Amino acid sequence: MVISEIVSSFQIQLQQYEGPLDLLLDLIRKQQINIYDIPIARITAQYLDYMQKAMELDIELGSEFVYMAATLIHIKSKLLLPRDPELEKISPEEDPRKELGDRLLELERFKGAAQMLEQKRIIEEAIWTNPQINKLLGDEQEPALAVTLFDLVK
């Protein structure tokens, strides 16, 4: 009986993400990391840890999550390899994290816009208007009620 209580109290909850970039953005924001200065090794380890927990719980991960893990490992390998100074003079190579950072910022902008639109929808649903009021009013007439505050309270 004691063992079943311990087992039932041990639960792992994984947050559902809309995609691999959503997971990455969440990992970065939780640690308050600059998107253009991502510590790839630490984020990759956390990302792979999430994937491992998801596999243990038989959560179906799409191929895009595996692709993102491969992309993170590829970026880390680029950062570890030494750069040839002669090639650097001819064509300077930009930070391999930049493209990922740009994609994450774009996702963050879209998520912010989606939240703003959702809030606007909720507000608009809470407001009741009568679309036929213009037929009853004159050109410059405002709708008015001939009631007092006490009438409204009653």
N, CA, C and O atoms as a GROMACS GRO file, in nm:
protein
  616
    1MET      N    1   0.082  -0.118   0.000
    1MET     CA    2   0.000   0.000   0.000
    1MET      C    3   0.087   0.125   0.000
    1MET      O    4   0.055   0.221  -0.071
    2VAL      N    5   0.194   0.128   0.075
    2VAL     CA    6   0.285   0.243   0.080
    2VAL      C    7   0.353   0.261  -0.055
    2VAL      O    8   0.371   0.374  -0.101
    3ILE      N    9   0.392   0.151  -0.119
    3ILE     CA   10   0.460   0.159  -0.249
    3ILE      C   11   0.366   0.216  -0.354
    3ILE      O   12   0.408   0.297  -0.436
    4SER      N   13   0.240   0.176  -0.353
    4SER     CA   14   0.146   0.229  -0.453
    4SER      C   15   0.124   0.378  -0.432
    4SER      O   16   0.103   0.450  -0.530
    5GLU      N   17   0.127   0.428  -0.308
    5GLU     CA   18   0.112   0.570  -0.282
    5GLU      C   19   0.233   0.647  -0.334
    5GLU      O   20   0.219   0.756  -0.389
    6ILE      N   21   0.352   0.590  -0.316
    6ILE     CA   22   0.473   0.656  -0.365
    6ILE      C   23   0.473   0.660  -0.517
    6ILE      O   24   0.505   0.763  -0.577
    7VAL      N   25   0.437   0.549  -0.580
    7VAL     CA   26   0.434   0.544  -0.726
    7VAL      C   27   0.330   0.639  -0.783
    7VAL      O   28   0.356   0.706  -0.883
    8SER      N   29   0.213   0.646  -0.719
    8SER     CA   30   0.109   0.735  -0.771
    8SER      C   31   0.144   0.882  -0.749
    8SER      O   32   0.098   0.967  -0.824
    9SER      N   33   0.224   0.913  -0.647
    9SER     CA   34   0.262   1.052  -0.624
    9SER      C   35   0.373   1.098  -0.717
    9SER      O   36   0.394   1.218  -0.734
   10PHE      N   37   0.445   1.005  -0.778
   10PHE     CA   38   0.553   1.040  -0.870
   10PHE      C   39   0.495   1.052  -1.011
   10PHE      O   40   0.463   0.951  -1.074
   11GLN      N   41   0.482   1.173  -1.058
   11GLN     CA   42   0.428   1.197  -1.190
   11GLN      C   43   0.517   1.296  -1.263
   11GLN      O   44   0.566   1.393  -1.206
   12ILE      N   45   0.536   1.268  -1.388
   12ILE     CA   46   0.611   1.360  -1.473
   12ILE      C   47   0.513   1.427  -1.566
   12ILE      O   48   0.436   1.360  -1.635
   13GLN      N   49   0.516   1.558  -1.568
   13GLN     CA   50   0.429   1.629  -1.660
   13GLN      C   51   0.516   1.701  -1.762
   13GLN      O   52   0.609   1.773  -1.727
   14LEU      N   53   0.484   1.680  -1.888
   14LEU     CA   54   0.553   1.748  -1.996
   14LEU      C   55   0.458   1.847  -2.060
   14LEU      O   56   0.342   1.815  -2.090
   15GLN      N   57   0.507   1.965  -2.079
   15GLN     CA   58   0.426   2.067  -2.144
   15GLN      C   59   0.415   2.035  -2.292
   15GLN      O   60   0.511   1.986  -2.352
   16GLN      N   61   0.301   2.062  -2.350
   16GLN     CA   62   0.284   2.040  -2.494
   16GLN      C   63   0.331   2.164  -2.568
   16GLN      O   64   0.294   2.276  -2.533
   17TYR      N   65   0.411   2.141  -2.668
   17TYR     CA   66   0.463   2.250  -2.749
   17TYR      C   67   0.409   2.237  -2.890
   17TYR      O   68   0.384   2.126  -2.938
   18GLU      N   69   0.391   2.350  -2.955
   18GLU     CA   70   0.337   2.350  -3.091
   18GLU      C   71   0.442   2.306  -3.192
   18GLU      O   72   0.407   2.266  -3.304
   19GLY      N   73   0.565   2.311  -3.157
   19GLY     CA   74   0.671   2.269  -3.247
   19GLY      C   75   0.805   2.281  -3.177
   19GLY      O   76   0.812   2.325  -3.063
   20PRO      N   77   0.911   2.241  -3.246
   20PRO     CA   78   1.043   2.244  -3.183
   20PRO      C   79   1.090   2.385  -3.150
   20PRO      O   80   1.159   2.405  -3.050
   21LEU      N   81   1.055   2.483  -3.233
   21LEU     CA   82   1.096   2.620  -3.202
   21LEU      C   83   1.025   2.671  -3.078
   21LEU      O   84   1.081   2.749  -3.001
   22ASP      N   85   0.902   2.627  -3.057
   22ASP     CA   86   0.828   2.666  -2.938
   22ASP      C   87   0.897   2.611  -2.813
   22ASP      O   88   0.909   2.682  -2.713
   23LEU      N   89   0.942   2.487  -2.819
   23LEU     CA   90   1.017   2.427  -2.708
   23LEU      C   91   1.147   2.503  -2.684
   23LEU      O   92   1.179   2.535  -2.569
   24LEU      N   93   1.221   2.533  -2.789
   24LEU     CA   94   1.347   2.607  -2.774
   24LEU      C   95   1.322   2.745  -2.714
   24LEU      O   96   1.394   2.788  -2.623
   25LEU      N   97   1.221   2.814  -2.764
   25LEU     CA   98   1.191   2.947  -2.714
   25LEU      C   99   1.155   2.941  -2.566
   25LEU      O  100   1.195   3.029  -2.489
   26ASP      N  101   1.080   2.839  -2.526
   26ASP     CA  102   1.045   2.824  -2.385
   26ASP      C  103   1.169   2.797  -2.300
   26ASP      O  104   1.182   2.855  -2.192
   27LEU      N  105   1.258   2.712  -2.346
   27LEU     CA  106   1.382   2.684  -2.272
   27LEU      C  107   1.466   2.811  -2.256
   27LEU      O  108   1.523   2.836  -2.150
   28ILE      N  109   1.473   2.889  -2.362
   28ILE     CA  110   1.555   3.012  -2.360
   28ILE      C  111   1.491   3.116  -2.269
   28ILE      O  112   1.562   3.181  -2.191
   29ARG      N  113   1.361   3.134  -2.279
   29ARG     CA  114   1.293   3.236  -2.198
   29ARG      C  115   1.292   3.201  -2.050
   29ARG      O  116   1.303   3.290  -1.966
   30LYS      N  117   1.281   3.074  -2.016
   30LYS     CA  118   1.283   3.034  -1.875
   30LYS      C  119   1.416   3.069  -1.810
   30LYS      O  120   1.421   3.101  -1.691
   31GLN      N  121   1.523   3.063  -1.887
   31GLN     CA  122   1.656   3.092  -1.832
   31GLN      C  123   1.699   3.235  -1.858
   31GLN      O  124   1.810   3.273  -1.820
   32GLN      N  125   1.615   3.314  -1.922
   32GLN     CA  126   1.641   3.455  -1.952
   32GLN      C  127   1.774   3.472  -2.026
   32GLN      O  128   1.861   3.549  -1.985
   33ILE      N  129   1.787   3.399  -2.136
   33ILE     CA  130   1.908   3.402  -2.218
   33ILE      C  131   1.883   3.491  -2.339
   33ILE      O  132   1.774   3.491  -2.395
   34ASN      N  133   1.985   3.566  -2.378
   34ASN     CA  134   1.979   3.645  -2.501
   34ASN      C  135   1.972   3.548  -2.620
   34ASN      O  136   2.052   3.455  -2.630
   35ILE      N  137   1.877   3.570  -2.709
   35ILE     CA  138   1.855   3.478  -2.820
   35ILE      C  139   1.978   3.470  -2.911
   35ILE      O  140   2.007   3.364  -2.966
   36TYR      N  141   2.050   3.580  -2.927
   36TYR     CA  142   2.166   3.578  -3.015
   36TYR      C  143   2.292   3.526  -2.945
   36TYR      O  144   2.397   3.513  -3.009
   37ASP      N  145   2.283   3.497  -2.817
   37ASP     CA  146   2.399   3.446  -2.743
   37ASP      C  147   2.358   3.318  -2.669
   37ASP      O  148   2.376   3.306  -2.548
   38ILE      N  149   2.304   3.222  -2.745
   38ILE     CA  150   2.252   3.098  -2.687
   38ILE      C  151   2.368   3.006  -2.651
   38ILE      O  152   2.452   2.977  -2.736
   39PRO      N  153   2.374   2.958  -2.526
   39PRO     CA  154   2.471   2.854  -2.492
   39PRO      C  155   2.420   2.720  -2.549
   39PRO      O  156   2.343   2.649  -2.486
   40ILE      N  157   2.466   2.690  -2.670
   40ILE     CA  158   2.413   2.577  -2.747
   40ILE      C  159   2.424   2.445  -2.670
   40ILE      O  160   2.331   2.364  -2.674
   41ALA      N  161   2.535   2.422  -2.603
   41ALA     CA  162   2.554   2.294  -2.534
   41ALA      C  163   2.448   2.274  -2.426
   41ALA      O  164   2.390   2.166  -2.415
   42ARG      N  165   2.424   2.376  -2.345
   42ARG     CA  166   2.327   2.364  -2.237
   42ARG      C  167   2.184   2.349  -2.290
   42ARG      O  168   2.108   2.266  -2.242
   43ILE      N  169   2.149   2.430  -2.390
   43ILE     CA  170   2.014   2.423  -2.448
   43ILE      C  171   1.993   2.289  -2.518
   43ILE      O  172   1.885   2.231  -2.510
   44THR      N  173   2.097   2.240  -2.588
   44THR     CA  174   2.085   2.111  -2.656
   44THR      C  175   2.064   1.999  -2.554
   44THR      O  176   1.983   1.910  -2.576
   45ALA      N  177   2.136   2.004  -2.444
   45ALA     CA  178   2.119   1.902  -2.340
   45ALA      C  179   1.977   1.904  -2.284
   45ALA      O  180   1.917   1.798  -2.263
   46GLN      N  181   1.924   2.022  -2.259
   46GLN     CA  182   1.788   2.032  -2.207
   46GLN      C  183   1.686   1.987  -2.312
   46GLN      O  184   1.586   1.922  -2.278
   47TYR      N  185   1.710   2.020  -2.437
   47TYR     CA  186   1.621   1.980  -2.545
   47TYR      C  187   1.619   1.828  -2.558
   47TYR      O  188   1.513   1.767  -2.570
   48LEU      N  189   1.738   1.766  -2.556
   48LEU     CA  190   1.746   1.620  -2.566
   48LEU      C  191   1.685   1.554  -2.443
   48LEU      O  192   1.627   1.445  -2.453
   49ASP      N  193   1.698   1.617  -2.326
   49ASP     CA  194   1.636   1.565  -2.205
   49ASP      C  195   1.483   1.565  -2.218
   49ASP      O  196   1.417   1.469  -2.179
   50TYR      N  197   1.428   1.672  -2.274
   50TYR     CA  198   1.284   1.677  -2.298
   50TYR      C  199   1.241   1.565  -2.393
   50TYR      O  200   1.140   1.499  -2.370
   51MET      N  201   1.319   1.545  -2.499
   51MET     CA  202   1.286   1.439  -2.596
   51MET      C  203   1.292   1.301  -2.529
   51MET      O  204   1.208   1.215  -2.557
   52GLN      N  205   1.390   1.281  -2.442
   52GLN     CA  206   1.403   1.152  -2.373
   52GLN      C  207   1.283   1.127  -2.282
   52GLN      O  208   1.229   1.017  -2.281
   53LYS      N  209   1.242   1.229  -2.207
   53LYS     CA  210   1.125   1.214  -2.119
   53LYS      C  211   1.000   1.187  -2.201
   53LYS      O  212   0.915   1.107  -2.161
   54ALA      N  213   0.988   1.254  -2.314
   54ALA     CA  214   0.871   1.232  -2.400
   54ALA      C  215   0.869   1.089  -2.454
   54ALA      O  216   0.762   1.028  -2.463
   55MET      N  217   0.985   1.036  -2.489
   55MET     CA  218   0.991   0.898  -2.540
   55MET      C  219   0.959   0.798  -2.428
   55MET      O  220   0.894   0.697  -2.453
   56GLU      N  221   1.005   0.826  -2.307
   56GLU     CA  222   0.976   0.736  -2.195
   56GLU      C  223   0.826   0.730  -2.167
   56GLU      O  224   0.775   0.626  -2.124
   57LEU      N  225   0.757   0.840  -2.190
   57LEU     CA  226   0.614   0.844  -2.166
   57LEU      C  227   0.532   0.812  -2.291
   57LEU      O  228   0.411   0.831  -2.292
   58ASP      N  229   0.597   0.764  -2.394
   58ASP     CA  230   0.533   0.728  -2.521
   58ASP      C  231   0.458   0.844  -2.585
   58ASP      O  232   0.351   0.826  -2.642
   59ILE      N  233   0.515   0.962  -2.574
   59ILE     CA  234   0.456   1.077  -2.642
   59ILE      C  235   0.514   1.079  -2.783
   59ILE      O  236   0.636   1.073  -2.802
   60GLU      N  237   0.426   1.089  -2.880
   60GLU     CA  238   0.469   1.090  -3.019
   60GLU      C  239   0.535   1.224  -3.051
   60GLU      O  240   0.471   1.329  -3.043
   61LEU      N  241   0.660   1.219  -3.088
   61LEU     CA  242   0.731   1.340  -3.130
   61LEU      C  243   0.742   1.337  -3.281
   61LEU      O  244   0.776   1.235  -3.340
   62GLY      N  245   0.715   1.449  -3.341
   62GLY     CA  246   0.724   1.458  -3.485
   62GLY      C  247   0.869   1.463  -3.530
   62GLY      O  248   0.961   1.483  -3.450
   63SER      N  249   0.887   1.444  -3.659
   63SER     CA  250   1.021   1.447  -3.715
   63SER      C  251   1.086   1.584  -3.700
   63SER      O  252   1.209   1.595  -3.700
   64GLU      N  253   1.004   1.690  -3.687
   64GLU     CA  254   1.062   1.823  -3.674
   64GLU      C  255   1.138   1.839  -3.542
   64GLU      O  256   1.232   1.918  -3.535
   65PHE      N  257   1.098   1.765  -3.438
   65PHE     CA  258   1.171   1.771  -3.311
   65PHE      C  259   1.308   1.704  -3.326
   65PHE      O  260   1.408   1.752  -3.274
   66VAL      N  261   1.311   1.593  -3.398
   66VAL     CA  262   1.438   1.525  -3.422
   66VAL      C  263   1.528   1.610  -3.511
   66VAL      O  264   1.648   1.618  -3.489
   67TYR      N  265   1.468   1.674  -3.611
   67TYR     CA  266   1.543   1.762  -3.701
   67TYR      C  267   1.604   1.880  -3.623
   67TYR      O  268   1.718   1.919  -3.648
   68MET      N  269   1.526   1.936  -3.531
   68MET     CA  270   1.578   2.048  -3.452
   68MET      C  271   1.692   2.004  -3.362
   68MET      O  272   1.789   2.077  -3.345
   69ALA      N  273   1.682   1.883  -3.305
   69ALA     CA  274   1.793   1.831  -3.224
   69ALA      C  275   1.918   1.817  -3.309
   69ALA      O  276   2.028   1.851  -3.265
   70ALA      N  277   1.903   1.767  -3.431
   70ALA     CA  278   2.018   1.754  -3.522
   70ALA      C  279   2.073   1.892  -3.558
   70ALA      O  280   2.194   1.910  -3.569
   71THR      N  281   1.985   1.989  -3.576
   71THR     CA  282   2.029   2.125  -3.607
   71THR      C  283   2.109   2.184  -3.492
   71THR      O  284   2.212   2.248  -3.515
   72LEU      N  285   2.064   2.163  -3.369
   72LEU     CA  286   2.137   2.214  -3.253
   72LEU      C  287   2.275   2.149  -3.242
   72LEU      O  288   2.374   2.216  -3.213
   73ILE      N  289   2.280   2.020  -3.266
   73ILE     CA  290   2.410   1.950  -3.260
   73ILE      C  291   2.501   1.999  -3.373
   73ILE      O  292   2.622   2.013  -3.353
   74HIS      N  293   2.444   2.026  -3.490
   74HIS     CA  294   2.523   2.077  -3.603
   74HIS      C  295   2.579   2.217  -3.571
   74HIS      O  296   2.695   2.245  -3.601
   75ILE      N  297   2.498   2.302  -3.511
   75ILE     CA  298   2.544   2.436  -3.474
   75ILE      C  299   2.657   2.425  -3.372
   75ILE      O  300   2.756   2.498  -3.380
   76LYS      N  301   2.642   2.336  -3.275
   76LYS     CA  302   2.747   2.319  -3.174
   76LYS      C  303   2.877   2.270  -3.238
   76LYS      O  304   2.985   2.314  -3.200
   77SER      N  305   2.868   2.178  -3.333
   77SER     CA  306   2.990   2.130  -3.400
   77SER      C  307   3.056   2.241  -3.480
   77SER      O  308   3.179   2.248  -3.486
   78LYS      N  309   2.977   2.329  -3.541
   78LYS     CA  310   3.035   2.444  -3.613
   78LYS      C  311   3.108   2.537  -3.518
   78LYS      O  312   3.213   2.592  -3.552
   79LEU      N  313   3.051   2.555  -3.398
   79LEU     CA  314   3.114   2.643  -3.301
   79LEU      C  315   3.244   2.584  -3.247
   79LEU      O  316   3.336   2.657  -3.211
   80LEU      N  317   3.252   2.451  -3.241
   80LEU     CA  318   3.370   2.386  -3.186
   80LEU      C  319   3.485   2.377  -3.287
   80LEU      O  320   3.602   2.378  -3.248
   81LEU      N  321   3.453   2.369  -3.415
   81LEU     CA  322   3.558   2.356  -3.515
   81LEU      C  323   3.636   2.486  -3.529
   81LEU      O  324   3.577   2.594  -3.531
   82PRO      N  325   3.769   2.476  -3.539
   82PRO     CA  326   3.848   2.599  -3.558
   82PRO      C  327   3.827   2.654  -3.698
   82PRO      O  328   3.805   2.580  -3.794
   83ARG      N  329   3.833   2.785  -3.708
   83ARG     CA  330   3.815   2.851  -3.837
   83ARG      C  331   3.951   2.881  -3.897
   83ARG      O  332   4.046   2.917  -3.828
   84ASP      N  333   3.958   2.865  -4.027
   84ASP     CA  334   4.081   2.895  -4.100
   84ASP      C  335   4.094   3.047  -4.113
   84ASP      O  336   4.004   3.111  -4.168
   85PRO      N  337   4.204   3.105  -4.064
   85PRO     CA  338   4.218   3.252  -4.070
   85PRO      C  339   4.220   3.306  -4.213
   85PRO      O  340   4.172   3.416  -4.238
   86GLU      N  341   4.275   3.228  -4.306
   86GLU     CA  342   4.280   3.274  -4.446
   86GLU      C  343   4.141   3.278  -4.507
   86GLU      O  344   4.107   3.372  -4.579
   87LEU      N  345   4.061   3.176  -4.480
   87LEU     CA  346   3.923   3.176  -4.529
   87LEU      C  347   3.840   3.284  -4.462
   87LEU      O  348   3.748   3.340  -4.522
   88GLU      N  349   3.874   3.313  -4.339
   88GLU     CA  350   3.802   3.417  -4.265
   88GLU      C  351   3.824   3.554  -4.328
   88GLU      O  352   3.734   3.638  -4.328
   89LYS      N  353   3.946   3.577  -4.383
   89LYS     CA  354   3.975   3.704  -4.449
   89LYS      C  355   3.896   3.717  -4.579
   89LYS      O  356   3.848   3.826  -4.612
   90ILE      N  357   3.882   3.607  -4.652
   90ILE     CA  358   3.813   3.610  -4.782
   90ILE      C  359   3.662   3.626  -4.761
   90ILE      O  360   3.601   3.718  -4.815
   91SER      N  361   3.605   3.538  -4.685
   91SER     CA  362   3.461   3.546  -4.659
   91SER      C  363   3.437   3.519  -4.511
   91SER      O  364   3.436   3.403  -4.468
   92PRO      N  365   3.418   3.625  -4.434
   92PRO     CA  366   3.393   3.605  -4.291
   92PRO      C  367   3.262   3.529  -4.269
   92PRO      O  368   3.159   3.562  -4.327
   93GLU      N  369   3.270   3.428  -4.185
   93GLU     CA  370   3.154   3.345  -4.156
   93GLU      C  371   3.080   3.405  -4.037
   93GLU      O  372   3.139   3.438  -3.935
   94GLU      N  373   2.949   3.417  -4.053
   94GLU     CA  374   2.871   3.472  -3.942
   94GLU      C  375   2.842   3.363  -3.840
   94GLU      O  376   2.859   3.244  -3.866
   95ASP      N  377   2.798   3.407  -3.725
   95ASP     CA  378   2.768   3.316  -3.615
   95ASP      C  379   2.660   3.216  -3.658
   95ASP      O  380   2.553   3.257  -3.704
   96PRO      N  381   2.685   3.086  -3.643
   96PRO     CA  382   2.584   2.987  -3.684
   96PRO      C  383   2.456   2.993  -3.601
   96PRO      O  384   2.354   2.937  -3.641
   97ARG      N  385   2.461   3.060  -3.487
   97ARG     CA  386   2.342   3.072  -3.402
   97ARG      C  387   2.248   3.182  -3.451
   97ARG      O  388   2.133   3.189  -3.407
   98LYS      N  389   2.296   3.268  -3.540
   98LYS     CA  390   2.217   3.384  -3.583
   98LYS      C  391   2.086   3.343  -3.652
   98LYS      O  392   1.981   3.399  -3.622
   99GLU      N  393   2.092   3.248  -3.743
   99GLU     CA  394   1.971   3.206  -3.814
   99GLU      C  395   1.868   3.148  -3.716
   99GLU      O  396   1.748   3.177  -3.726
  100LEU      N  397   1.915   3.068  -3.624
  100LEU     CA  398   1.826   3.011  -3.523
  100LEU      C  399   1.765   3.122  -3.437
  100LEU      O  400   1.646   3.120  -3.407
  101GLY      N  401   1.846   3.218  -3.400
  101GLY     CA  402   1.797   3.332  -3.321
  101GLY      C  403   1.692   3.412  -3.396
  101GLY      O  404   1.592   3.454  -3.338
  102ASP      N  405   1.716   3.434  -3.526
  102ASP     CA  406   1.618   3.506  -3.608
  102ASP      C  407   1.485   3.432  -3.614
  102ASP      O  408   1.378   3.492  -3.604
  103ARG      N  409   1.493   3.301  -3.631
  103ARG     CA  410   1.370   3.221  -3.637
  103ARG      C  411   1.296   3.224  -3.504
  103ARG      O  412   1.173   3.230  -3.501
  104LEU      N  413   1.371   3.221  -3.393
  104LEU     CA  414   1.308   3.225  -3.261
  104LEU      C  415   1.242   3.361  -3.235
  104LEU      O  416   1.133   3.367  -3.178
  105LEU      N  417   1.307   3.470  -3.278
  105LEU     CA  418   1.248   3.602  -3.262
  105LEU      C  419   1.122   3.616  -3.346
  105LEU      O  420   1.024   3.678  -3.303
  106GLU      N  421   1.124   3.560  -3.467
  106GLU     CA  422   1.006   3.564  -3.553
  106GLU      C  423   0.890   3.488  -3.489
  106GLU      O  424   0.776   3.534  -3.490
  107LEU      N  425   0.920   3.370  -3.432
  107LEU     CA  426   0.818   3.293  -3.363
  107LEU      C  427   0.762   3.372  -3.246
  107LEU      O  428   0.641   3.372  -3.223
  108GLU      N  429   0.849   3.438  -3.172
  108GLU     CA  430   0.804   3.516  -3.056
  108GLU      C  431   0.713   3.630  -3.100
  108GLU      O  432   0.614   3.659  -3.033
  109ARG      N  433   0.745   3.695  -3.212
  109ARG     CA  434   0.658   3.802  -3.263
  109ARG      C  435   0.522   3.746  -3.302
  109ARG      O  436   0.419   3.807  -3.272
  110PHE      N  437   0.520   3.632  -3.369
  110PHE     CA  438   0.393   3.572  -3.409
  110PHE      C  439   0.310   3.528  -3.288
  110PHE      O  440   0.188   3.543  -3.287
  111LYS      N  441   0.377   3.474  -3.187
  111LYS     CA  442   0.304   3.433  -3.067
  111LYS      C  443   0.246   3.555  -2.996
  111LYS      O  444   0.134   3.549  -2.945
  112GLY      N  445   0.321   3.664  -2.991
  112GLY     CA  446   0.271   3.788  -2.930
  112GLY      C  447   0.151   3.842  -3.006
  112GLY      O  448   0.053   3.887  -2.946
  113ALA      N  449   0.158   3.839  -3.140
  113ALA     CA  450   0.046   3.886  -3.221
  113ALA      C  451  -0.075   3.796  -3.202
  113ALA      O  452  -0.188   3.845  -3.196
  114ALA      N  453  -0.053   3.665  -3.192
  114ALA     CA  454  -0.164   3.571  -3.171
  114ALA      C  455  -0.229   3.595  -3.036
  114ALA      O  456  -0.352   3.590  -3.025
  115GLN      N  457  -0.150   3.622  -2.932
  115GLN     CA  458  -0.207   3.651  -2.800
  115GLN      C  459  -0.288   3.780  -2.802
  115GLN      O  460  -0.394   3.788  -2.742
  116MET      N  461  -0.237   3.881  -2.872
  116MET     CA  462  -0.307   4.008  -2.882
  116MET      C  463  -0.440   3.989  -2.955
  116MET      O  464  -0.542   4.045  -2.912
  117LEU      N  465  -0.441   3.912  -3.064
  117LEU     CA  466  -0.565   3.887  -3.136
  117LEU      C  467  -0.664   3.805  -3.053
  117LEU      O  468  -0.784   3.828  -3.060
  118GLU      N  469  -0.613   3.711  -2.975
  118GLU     CA  470  -0.699   3.631  -2.888
  118GLU      C  471  -0.764   3.720  -2.781
  118GLU      O  472  -0.883   3.705  -2.752
  119GLN      N  473  -0.687   3.811  -2.722
  119GLN     CA  474  -0.742   3.902  -2.622
  119GLN      C  475  -0.846   3.994  -2.685
  119GLN      O  476  -0.949   4.023  -2.624
  120LYS      N  477  -0.819   4.039  -2.806
  120LYS     CA  478  -0.914   4.126  -2.876
  120LYS      C  479  -1.043   4.049  -2.903
  120LYS      O  480  -1.152   4.105  -2.888
  121ARG      N  481  -1.033   3.923  -2.943
  121ARG     CA  482  -1.151   3.842  -2.969
  121ARG      C  483  -1.234   3.825  -2.843
  121ARG      O  484  -1.357   3.834  -2.846
  122ILE      N  485  -1.166   3.799  -2.730
  122ILE     CA  486  -1.237   3.780  -2.603
  122ILE      C  487  -1.310   3.908  -2.563
  122ILE      O  488  -1.424   3.904  -2.516
  123ILE      N  489  -1.244   4.021  -2.580
  123ILE     CA  490  -1.307   4.150  -2.546
  123ILE      C  491  -1.427   4.176  -2.637
  123ILE      O  492  -1.532   4.220  -2.590
  124GLU      N  493  -1.411   4.150  -2.766
  124GLU     CA  494  -1.520   4.174  -2.859
  124GLU      C  495  -1.638   4.081  -2.834
  124GLU      O  496  -1.753   4.120  -2.856
  125GLU      N  497  -1.612   3.959  -2.789
  125GLU     CA  498  -1.720   3.868  -2.757
  125GLU      C  499  -1.795   3.911  -2.632
  125GLU      O  500  -1.914   3.880  -2.616
  126ALA      N  501  -1.727   3.982  -2.543
  126ALA     CA  502  -1.790   4.025  -2.419
  126ALA      C  503  -1.874   4.153  -2.437
  126ALA      O  504  -1.951   4.189  -2.348
  127ILE      N  505  -1.860   4.219  -2.549
  127ILE     CA  506  -1.933   4.343  -2.575
  127ILE      C  507  -2.053   4.310  -2.663
  127ILE      O  508  -2.041   4.243  -2.765
  128TRP      N  509  -2.170   4.359  -2.620
  128TRP     CA  510  -2.290   4.337  -2.699
  128TRP      C  511  -2.326   4.467  -2.768
  128TRP      O  512  -2.333   4.572  -2.705
  129THR      N  513  -2.349   4.460  -2.896
  129THR     CA  514  -2.394   4.577  -2.971
  129THR      C  515  -2.516   4.536  -3.053
  129THR      O  516  -2.535   4.419  -3.085
  130ASN      N  517  -2.596   4.635  -3.086
  130ASN     CA  518  -2.713   4.611  -3.169
  130ASN      C  519  -2.682   4.666  -3.309
  130ASN      O  520  -2.678   4.787  -3.327
  131PRO      N  521  -2.661   4.580  -3.406
  131PRO     CA  522  -2.626   4.628  -3.540
  131PRO      C  523  -2.742   4.701  -3.607
  131PRO      O  524  -2.719   4.774  -3.704
  132GLN      N  525  -2.865   4.684  -3.559
  132GLN     CA  526  -2.982   4.749  -3.619
  132GLN      C  527  -3.009   4.888  -3.562
  132GLN      O  528  -3.105   4.953  -3.603
  133ILE      N  529  -2.927   4.935  -3.468
  133ILE     CA  530  -2.953   5.063  -3.401
  133ILE      C  531  -2.948   5.180  -3.500
  133ILE      O  532  -3.019   5.279  -3.481
  134ASN      N  533  -2.867   5.169  -3.603
  134ASN     CA  534  -2.855   5.279  -3.700
  134ASN      C  535  -2.986   5.300  -3.776
  134ASN      O  536  -3.011   5.412  -3.820
  135LYS      N  537  -3.068   5.199  -3.793
  135LYS     CA  538  -3.197   5.214  -3.861
  135LYS      C  539  -3.294   5.296  -3.777
  135LYS      O  540  -3.379   5.366  -3.832
  136LEU      N  541  -3.282   5.288  -3.645
  136LEU     CA  542  -3.373   5.358  -3.556
  136LEU      C  543  -3.331   5.503  -3.532
  136LEU      O  544  -3.415   5.587  -3.500
  137LEU      N  545  -3.204   5.533  -3.549
  137LEU     CA  546  -3.152   5.666  -3.520
  137LEU      C  547  -3.148   5.752  -3.644
  137LEU      O  548  -3.148   5.701  -3.757
  138GLY      N  549  -3.145   5.882  -3.622
  138GLY     CA  550  -3.125   5.974  -3.733
  138GLY      C  551  -2.977   5.978  -3.769
  138GLY      O  552  -2.899   5.897  -3.721
  139ASP      N  553  -2.940   6.073  -3.854
  139ASP     CA  554  -2.801   6.082  -3.901
  139ASP      C  555  -2.704   6.113  -3.788
  139ASP      O  556  -2.600   6.049  -3.778
  140GLU      N  557  -2.735   6.211  -3.705
  140GLU     CA  558  -2.642   6.253  -3.600
  140GLU      C  559  -2.698   6.229  -3.460
  140GLU      O  560  -2.652   6.290  -3.364
  141GLN      N  561  -2.791   6.143  -3.448
  141GLN     CA  562  -2.855   6.118  -3.320
  141GLN      C  563  -2.781   6.006  -3.246
  141GLN      O  564  -2.752   5.902  -3.305
  142GLU      N  565  -2.752   6.028  -3.121
  142GLU     CA  566  -2.688   5.928  -3.036
  142GLU      C  567  -2.795   5.849  -2.964
  142GLU      O  568  -2.898   5.906  -2.929
  143PRO      N  569  -2.776   5.721  -2.939
  143PRO     CA  570  -2.875   5.646  -2.863
  143PRO      C  571  -2.879   5.695  -2.719
  143PRO      O  572  -2.776   5.717  -2.656
  144ALA      N  573  -3.000   5.713  -2.668
  144ALA     CA  574  -3.015   5.763  -2.531
  144ALA      C  575  -3.131   5.690  -2.465
  144ALA      O  576  -3.226   5.647  -2.532
  145LEU      N  577  -3.123   5.675  -2.335
  145LEU     CA  578  -3.227   5.613  -2.257
  145LEU      C  579  -3.283   5.718  -2.162
  145LEU      O  580  -3.208   5.798  -2.105
  146ALA      N  581  -3.412   5.718  -2.144
  146ALA     CA  582  -3.477   5.813  -2.053
  146ALA      C  583  -3.494   5.745  -1.918
  146ALA      O  584  -3.606   5.727  -1.871
  147VAL      N  585  -3.385   5.709  -1.856
  147VAL     CA  586  -3.389   5.645  -1.724
  147VAL      C  587  -3.287   5.713  -1.635
  147VAL      O  588  -3.192   5.776  -1.682
  148THR      N  589  -3.310   5.700  -1.507
  148THR     CA  590  -3.215   5.753  -1.410
  148THR      C  591  -3.133   5.637  -1.355
  148THR      O  592  -3.155   5.521  -1.387
  149LEU      N  593  -3.039   5.673  -1.275
  149LEU     CA  594  -2.956   5.573  -1.211
  149LEU      C  595  -3.038   5.482  -1.120
  149LEU      O  596  -3.012   5.362  -1.110
  150PHE      N  597  -3.138   5.540  -1.054
  150PHE     CA  598  -3.224   5.461  -0.965
  150PHE      C  599  -3.309   5.362  -1.044
  150PHE      O  600  -3.336   5.252  -0.997
  151ASP      N  601  -3.351   5.401  -1.165
  151ASP     CA  602  -3.427   5.310  -1.250
  151ASP      C  603  -3.340   5.190  -1.290
  151ASP      O  604  -3.387   5.076  -1.295
  152LEU      N  605  -3.215   5.218  -1.318
  152LEU     CA  606  -3.124   5.111  -1.357
  152LEU      C  607  -3.098   5.015  -1.240
  152LEU      O  608  -3.086   4.894  -1.260
  153VAL      N  609  -3.088   5.070  -1.119
  153VAL     CA  610  -3.064   4.987  -1.002
  153VAL      C  611  -3.183   4.897  -0.976
  153VAL      O  612  -3.167   4.781  -0.938
  154LYS      N  613  -3.307   4.951  -0.997
  154LYS     CA  614  -3.427   4.871  -0.977
  154LYS      C  615  -3.430   4.757  -1.076
  154LYS      O  616  -3.524   4.677  -1.075
   0.00000   0.00000   0.00000
